[in-house]
Amino acid sequence: MTGELQRLSSQAEMLPIMRTHGGLLPSPELRQLQTTLRQEVADGVVKKARIHIATDVAMDAMDSVRDVDSYRRSLAGNDQTLNALLAEVEITHAQHVGRIQRGSV
């Protein structure tokens, strides 16, 4: 029986997931702590990714609104009537971009 226990013990120590600094199987508390820490790290990675995505979306949205505004100004020139007509299109664009940002579309 002792030989069987030694064989099982040596197999467990060979598995990388079962190794600890002392070569012993981790306690249930240590396994729970490792699981908790891994989950917290994973949650942090997800949060960071969401922040970067939100930043990219916001910057793209601002660039888009700026580009449409500049284009409206260049098209309208000094024509106040055309400027007023194009401003309505620009406002619609800005509202649509806002809905996209909020996830409404």
C-alpha atoms as one frame of an Amber mdcrd trajectory, in Angstrom:
protein
   0.000   0.000   0.000   2.862   2.361   0.775   4.292   1.812  -2.723   0.941
   2.724  -4.283   0.737   5.945  -2.227   4.288   6.873  -3.230   3.492   6.220
  -6.883   0.338   8.382  -6.744   2.208  11.090  -4.847   5.011  11.212  -7.398
   2.469  11.399 -10.257   0.683  14.306  -8.572   3.973  16.160  -8.091   4.796
  15.765 -11.780   1.621  17.548 -12.860   2.420  21.278 -13.148  -0.989  22.268
 -11.820  -0.391  20.275  -8.659   3.060  21.662  -7.859   3.675  24.165  -5.112
   6.894  25.627  -3.838   7.236  22.834  -1.311   6.081  20.103  -3.676   2.924
  19.450  -1.635  -0.647  19.545  -2.842  -2.187  22.939  -2.134  -4.752  23.153
   0.624  -8.388  23.839  -0.256  -7.921  27.356   1.102  -4.911  27.955  -1.171
  -6.793  26.603  -4.180  -9.711  28.920  -3.376  -7.346  31.878  -3.011  -5.680
  31.040  -6.351  -9.090  30.776  -8.019 -10.176  34.106  -6.545  -6.961  35.822
  -7.621  -7.194  34.416 -11.158 -10.789  35.638 -11.409  -9.847  39.117 -10.158
  -7.008  39.330 -12.679  -9.355  38.209 -15.464 -11.964  40.764 -14.373  -9.303
  43.485 -14.406  -8.237  42.546 -17.925 -11.854  42.680 -19.121 -12.413  46.082
 -17.476  -9.243  47.478 -19.062 -10.312  46.197 -22.468 -13.739  47.817 -22.060
 -12.109  51.130 -21.121  -9.882  51.006 -24.202 -12.841  50.144 -26.427 -14.935
  52.962 -24.934 -12.041  55.380 -25.476 -11.688  54.339 -29.106 -15.428  54.665
 -29.704 -15.542  58.116 -28.075 -12.553  59.362 -30.061 -13.988  58.015 -33.316
 -17.342  59.620 -32.513 -15.714  62.997 -31.839 -13.604  62.757 -34.992 -16.692
  61.901 -37.020 -18.715  64.844 -35.685 -15.759  67.188 -36.239 -15.284  65.949
 -39.804 -18.973  66.380 -40.639 -18.946  69.884 -39.144 -15.876  70.862 -41.163
 -17.399  69.408 -44.309 -20.661  71.331 -43.739 -18.754  74.577 -43.319 -16.715
  73.988 -46.470 -19.821  73.134 -48.519 -21.931  76.026 -47.259 -19.271  78.698
 -47.445 -21.036  82.036 -46.920 -24.458  80.790 -48.034 -26.595  81.051 -44.880
 -29.532  79.147 -46.378 -27.367  76.192 -47.414 -25.600  76.324 -44.050 -28.958
  76.049 -42.231 -30.037  73.097 -44.398 -26.741  71.266 -43.936 -26.765  71.996
 -40.188 -29.932  69.886 -39.889 -28.140  66.964 -41.552 -25.178  67.482 -39.229
 -27.413  67.487 -36.150 -29.058  64.260 -37.313 -25.599  62.737 -37.755 -24.511
  63.814 -34.261 -27.700  62.349 -32.760 -27.165  59.069 -34.603 -23.557  58.879
 -33.378 -24.823  59.473 -29.833 -27.317  56.620 -30.147 -24.560  54.324 -31.418
 -22.368  55.271 -28.468 -25.160  54.543 -25.994 -25.865  51.216 -27.695 -29.379
  52.280 -28.699 -28.767  51.333 -32.331
